[in-house]
Amino acid sequence: MTHDVIVIGGSYAGMAAALQLLRARRKVLVIDAGKRRNRFAEESHGFLGQDGVNPGEIARKARAQLSAYPTLAWAEGTAEQAEGEKNAFVVTTADGARHGARRLLFATGVSDALPEIGGLRERWGRSVFHCPYCHGYELDQGRIGCIATGPMSLHQAQLLPEWGEVTLFLNGSFAPDAAQRADLAARGVAIEETPVARLEGAADVRLADGRLLRFAGLFTASRNAPSSPIAARLGCALEETPFGIQIRTDAMKETTVSGAFACGDAARVPHSVSLAVGDGAWAGAQLHRSLVF
Ligand SMILES: Cc1cc2nc3c(=O)[nH]c(=O)nc-3n(C[C@H](O)[C@H](O)[C@H](O)COP(=O)(O)OP(=O)(O)OC[C@H]3O[C@@H](n4cnc5c(N)ncnc54)[C@H](O)[C@@H]3O)c2cc1C
């Protein structure tokens, strides 16, 4: 069977795109490996109407609503390869099944490369975050540690005082100049030069000299890359962003491969559930138009 569109990645962006296409009575196959980027967090914040709701619950409700449309097909698993061209794409999944489609949509999200600090990975999404709009309010104006990963961390450290008293851990990642130090001081940000040894407790920082500093929460800037190589292997161009690498698209969300589109975290910055849903809805409408005109 040839689908109108195969959506690879059935999270917020992919489902938002699929919804538009299903409502146009188009045949859509969603292939999803079920690893949403925010799966580490108990609560999702900042998405209108769903503030504080569990991320998995938002996705479950969306999928239940999509399932009411008879032209939806859903495959759980990983899409390993996409080949072919506009009107004749073929996607192969990990179980060896091959699926045909006139158009493709990559909504595969991004991975987060985290600083190599003992105890950080286990606390990601629980007490270590990257986005203060998502998780800053709940820290209740408590003390915040910002673990630098490079010069971009300056901006994160300067923004964070909106949510509490901030200490920036340089952790050997860069050396601010005099002007940058003055900017940080103007925002009341304390600078800690001693390297971080590991994280302990809820959000405590053990320094290399043995000191233990306690925080309500920690922030760090992860580096992003598409979570799947499938779009790049098809030939879609990638591009650098201030946060890492993403799939390049035009304003209609079409990649550099004709007939293959991309949306959500994989193809835009900055990142949030709201923005992924908006981007997905736009991509879905553009995919539909490309099937018509
Ligand atoms: C710790 C953390 C907490 C966050 N908290 C918030 C928050 O509170 N509020 C907020 O607005 N944003 C939050 N975000 C950001 C939010 O998670 C992302 O912006 C959002 O998930 C992007 O949606 P997406 O659909 O583009 O990608 P994702 O949600 O990452 O989904 C991508 C989907 O594609 C699937 N996939 C990937 N490759 C393949 C493949 N080859 N085959 C099949 N399936 C594939 C994945 O398994 C996954 O299901 C948080 C992020 C992190 C890291």
PDBQT file of the ligand as one rigid body, heavy atoms in Angstrom, charges set to zero:
ROOT
HETATM    1  C1  LIG A 301      14.571  17.143  29.975  1.00  0.00    +0.000 C 
HETATM    2  C2  LIG A 301      13.684  17.937  29.058  1.00  0.00    +0.000 A 
HETATM    3  C3  LIG A 301      12.549  18.528  29.547  1.00  0.00    +0.000 A 
HETATM    4  C4  LIG A 301      11.725  19.292  28.713  1.00  0.00    +0.000 A 
HETATM    5  N1  LIG A 301      10.633  19.896  29.246  1.00  0.00    +0.000 NA
HETATM    6  C5  LIG A 301       9.841  20.631  28.441  1.00  0.00    +0.000 A 
HETATM    7  C6  LIG A 301       8.701  21.299  28.998  1.00  0.00    +0.000 A 
HETATM    8  O1  LIG A 301       8.422  21.239  30.203  1.00  0.00    +0.000 OA
HETATM    9  N2  LIG A 301       7.953  22.061  28.148  1.00  0.00    +0.000 N 
HETATM   10  C7  LIG A 301       8.249  22.174  26.815  1.00  0.00    +0.000 A 
HETATM   11  O2  LIG A 301       7.511  22.860  26.095  1.00  0.00    +0.000 OA
HETATM   12  N3  LIG A 301       9.314  21.546  26.279  1.00  0.00    +0.000 NA
HETATM   13  C8  LIG A 301      10.115  20.771  27.054  1.00  0.00    +0.000 A 
HETATM   14  N4  LIG A 301      11.193  20.151  26.526  1.00  0.00    +0.000 N 
HETATM   15  C9  LIG A 301      11.430  20.243  25.055  1.00  0.00    +0.000 C 
HETATM   16  C10 LIG A 301      10.525  19.209  24.337  1.00  0.00    +0.000 C 
HETATM   17  O3  LIG A 301      10.762  17.926  24.863  1.00  0.00    +0.000 OA
HETATM   18  C11 LIG A 301      10.774  19.203  22.840  1.00  0.00    +0.000 C 
HETATM   19  O4  LIG A 301      10.755  20.524  22.321  1.00  0.00    +0.000 OA
HETATM   20  C12 LIG A 301       9.707  18.344  22.133  1.00  0.00    +0.000 C 
HETATM   21  O5  LIG A 301       9.698  17.039  22.652  1.00  0.00    +0.000 OA
HETATM   22  C13 LIG A 301       9.953  18.307  20.627  1.00  0.00    +0.000 C 
HETATM   23  O6  LIG A 301       8.968  17.534  20.014  1.00  0.00    +0.000 OA
HETATM   24  P1  LIG A 301       9.287  16.733  18.682  1.00  0.00    +0.000 P 
HETATM   25  O7  LIG A 301       8.018  16.043  18.316  1.00  0.00    +0.000 OA
HETATM   26  O8  LIG A 301       9.950  17.598  17.696  1.00  0.00    +0.000 OA
HETATM   27  O9  LIG A 301      10.392  15.635  19.095  1.00  0.00    +0.000 OA
HETATM   28  P2  LIG A 301      10.360  14.519  20.222  1.00  0.00    +0.000 P 
HETATM   29  O10 LIG A 301       9.315  14.803  21.234  1.00  0.00    +0.000 OA
HETATM   30  O11 LIG A 301      11.760  14.359  20.709  1.00  0.00    +0.000 OA
HETATM   31  O12 LIG A 301       9.901  13.195  19.456  1.00  0.00    +0.000 OA
HETATM   32  C14 LIG A 301      10.639  12.610  18.425  1.00  0.00    +0.000 C 
HETATM   33  C15 LIG A 301      10.028  11.235  18.194  1.00  0.00    +0.000 C 
HETATM   34  O13 LIG A 301      10.605  10.641  17.020  1.00  0.00    +0.000 OA
HETATM   35  C16 LIG A 301      10.924   9.288  17.309  1.00  0.00    +0.000 C 
HETATM   36  N5  LIG A 301      11.979   8.851  16.381  1.00  0.00    +0.000 N 
HETATM   37  C17 LIG A 301      13.219   9.365  16.210  1.00  0.00    +0.000 A 
HETATM   38  N6  LIG A 301      13.868   8.723  15.225  1.00  0.00    +0.000 NA
HETATM   39  C18 LIG A 301      13.017   7.785  14.775  1.00  0.00    +0.000 A 
HETATM   40  C19 LIG A 301      13.102   6.773  13.767  1.00  0.00    +0.000 A 
HETATM   41  N7  LIG A 301      14.219   6.638  13.007  1.00  0.00    +0.000 N 
HETATM   42  N8  LIG A 301      12.048   5.943  13.583  1.00  0.00    +0.000 NA
HETATM   43  C20 LIG A 301      10.914   6.082  14.322  1.00  0.00    +0.000 A 
HETATM   44  N9  LIG A 301      10.773   7.025  15.290  1.00  0.00    +0.000 NA
HETATM   45  C21 LIG A 301      11.815   7.848  15.507  1.00  0.00    +0.000 A 
HETATM   46  C22 LIG A 301      11.356   9.317  18.771  1.00  0.00    +0.000 C 
HETATM   47  O14 LIG A 301      11.339   8.014  19.325  1.00  0.00    +0.000 OA
HETATM   48  C23 LIG A 301      10.296  10.270  19.346  1.00  0.00    +0.000 C 
HETATM   49  O15 LIG A 301       9.119   9.578  19.703  1.00  0.00    +0.000 OA
HETATM   50  C24 LIG A 301      12.046  19.413  27.330  1.00  0.00    +0.000 A 
HETATM   51  C25 LIG A 301      13.198  18.800  26.840  1.00  0.00    +0.000 A 
HETATM   52  C26 LIG A 301      14.024  18.082  27.685  1.00  0.00    +0.000 A 
HETATM   53  C27 LIG A 301      15.282  17.456  27.148  1.00  0.00    +0.000 C 
ENDROOT
TORSDOF 0
